[in-house]
Amino acid sequence: MYSANINPNKKGILIGIAGGTGSGKTTAAKNILRGLGSKDVAIVTQDSYYFDLSDLPQSNLRHHNFDHPDAIDRTLLFDHMRTLLSGGMVDQHIYDYSEHCRTGEFRSVGPHTIIVLEGILVLYYPELREMMDIKVFVDTDDDIRLMRRLRRDIQERGRTMEMVLEQYMETVRLMHEQFVIPTKRYADIIIPEGGKKLVAIDLLRTKIKQLLQERGL
C-alpha cells in the first residue's frame, strides 16, 4: 500500500499531503498531529512559500496565477525541507494573503522528528517527492472544495464572492486539472472526502510509528 522512501541518513520523516484547494489537507495534517503529539510533529504549509508580490500593483494581483508551480519559491522550500529533515531549524516567512506579501516576520520551525508538508502542489515537484516517506492525496468533490474556498477567502482573506469566483474560473480550476489532479498517481494513499476519514488517518499514524521504530526514533 505504501512505498516509503527510507533514507537511513535522514533524521526526520517527511509526509506530503496534496489535494485541490479546499480539499481538507489542513484538516488531515492536524488530525495526524493530534494523534502523535505536537512536540514530535511540525506542519509546514506550501502557501508560506509564495513569492513576495508587494512590488506589483493591486490591479495585477487580482489576475495573478497563484496555482501555477512557478508561483512557489521552490528553491527556498526545498532548502527548508532538507534542513528540517537533517535535524535543523528554519525561519519560515509569515505571508500576508490579503496583501500577497511577506510580512518581514518569521516563524521558527524545528527541530522535529516528523514534518508534515501540505499544499496543492507538494507532490508536483520531483525533488520533494524524493524526500518524502509517505505521499498522500486528499480527494474531494469540486463543489465542496469551491464552497470551502469561498468561505475561507471571504472570511479570512478579505475577498468578495465575485473576486473568488473570477479567480476560480480564470486560474484555479484550470491549474487544478493541469497540475494538481495528475499528482494523484504519485500518492501512496488517497483520502476521499477531505481529511476527516479517521480510518485513513489511523493507517497513516500506524505507518509513521513503524517508520519511527525502524529508524530507532
N, C-alpha and C positions, 0 to 999 in steps of 0.2 A: 504493500500500500504506500509506503514511504520510500524515498530514495535519498536518505540523508547524506549530505556531503561531509564526511567525517575527516577533519584535518587535525591530527594529533598536536600540531604546533599552535593551534588556536587556544586561547584561554577562555573564550566566550562562545556562546551559541547564538546564531542569528536566525530568527524566524521572520520570513517575509509574508506580509498579508496584503494581497492586492484585491482589486474589485472596482467596479464603477463608483462614481460619485453617489453618496447616499446609500451604499450597499450594506453598510453595517460593519465596516472594517474596524473602526474605533471601538465599537461595542465588543467585537470579538477579541481585540487586543486587551481591553480592560477585563474581560472575563478570564482570559488566560492569567493576567496579573493577579486577579482576585484569588485564584487557586494556588498560586505559587509564592506569593508574598512580594510586596513592593521593594524590599531590600535586595532581592535577587533579580528582579526584572525591571528593565527600563523600556519605556515606549517612546519610539522616535517616529515623528511624522514626516513624510516626504514633503509636505507643504511648507515646512520650515526652511526648505532649501530653494524656494523660488528666488530668482534674481531680484535685486533691488531695482524698482522701476520709478523711483522718485523723480528722476530727471525727465520722464515722459509727461506730456500734457494729459490732463484728465480725459480729454476727448478721445485720445488714442487708447487709453487704458480700457475704455468700455468695449473695445473690439479686439483687445489683446487675447491671444490664444494661450491660456494657462494650462491647457490639457495636452499640449504637444510635448514630446520628450525633451525638446530643446529649451523649454521653459524652466527646467530644473538645473541648478548648479551642480551637475553630476560630479565634477572634479572634487568639490568640497564634500559632497555626500559620500563618495567612495572613500575619501581620505578619513572622514569621521568614522565610518564603519570599520575600516582597518584598525584604527586606533582603539576603538572600543573593544573589538574582538581580541586585541593583543593585551587587554587589561588596563588600558589607559583611560584618560578623561578627555572630554572635548567641551568647548564652549559653543553652544548652538545659538545661532541668531534667533531672536524673537521677531517674528514677522507680523506686521500690521496689515491684515487682509482688507481693511476698509480703505487704506491709503496705498496698498501694494508696495510697501517699502519695508526695509529692515529698520527697526526702531533704534538701533545702536545699543540696545541692551542684549544680554546673553543669558542663557540657561546652561548651567554646568551639568553634564551628564557623565555618569560613570564614577568609579569602575563598577560594572555589573556583570554577573555571570551570564544572564540571558538578555539579549537585545531583541525587541520586537519592532520591526520596521514596517510601518503601514503607509499605504498610498496607492493611488490608481495605477502608477507605472513602476512599482518596485520590482515586478517580475519582467519588465521590458528589457532592462539593461543586463547583458550577459555577465558583466563584471560583478554585479550584485548577486546574480543567481549563483555564481561560482562560490561566493562567500556563504551562502545560505545553507543551513542544515535542514530546514523544513520550509517548504513553499506552500502557501495557502491562497486560495482564491475564494472570495465571498461573492456568491452569485444570487442576485436579487432582481426581481422583475423591474422593467423600466419605469412603469407608472409609480411604483413605490419609491424608487430612487429619486424621481423627479419631485414628488411631494416632499420628501425629506430635504432635498436641496432647497426647494422654495422656502420651507420653514426655517432652515438654518441661515440662508443668506439674507432673508428679510429680518429675522430676529437678531442675528449676531453680527452681520457684516454690512448693515446699512443699505441694502439693496431694495429696489422696488420690484414688484411682481413682473412688471414689464421688462426691467433690466435682466432679471434672472431668466425669463423665457427667451428673450432675444439672444442671450449668451448661449443658452442651451441649444437653440436651433442653429446658431451660426457656427459654433465650435464644439461644444461639449458632446453632443450626440454623435457627430461625425468622428471625433477623436476617440470616443469610446469604441466605435465599431472598427476603426482603423488600427488603434494601438493597444487598447485595454483588453477587449474580448479575446484577441489572438493569444494573449499571455496565459489564458486558462490552461492551455496544453502543457505548460511547464509546472503546473501545480501538483504537489503530492497529495493534497486533499482539497476537495471543493465543499464549501459550506453553503447550503442553499438557504434562501430566505433570510439573509442577514446573519448577525453574529450571536443570535440567541439560541442556536441549536446546541443544547447542553451536551448531547451525546458526542458531537464532533469536538466540542471544546474539551471534554473529558479524554477523548482519544489523543488530542494534542498534548494535554498535560502528561498523560502516561508516557508518550514518546519522548517528551522533554526530560522527564525523570530518568528514562532509560539512557538517554544521551549523557546526562549528568553522571550517572553511575559508571558508564563506560569510560568516562574521562577522569574518574576519581574526584569529581567536584561535589 
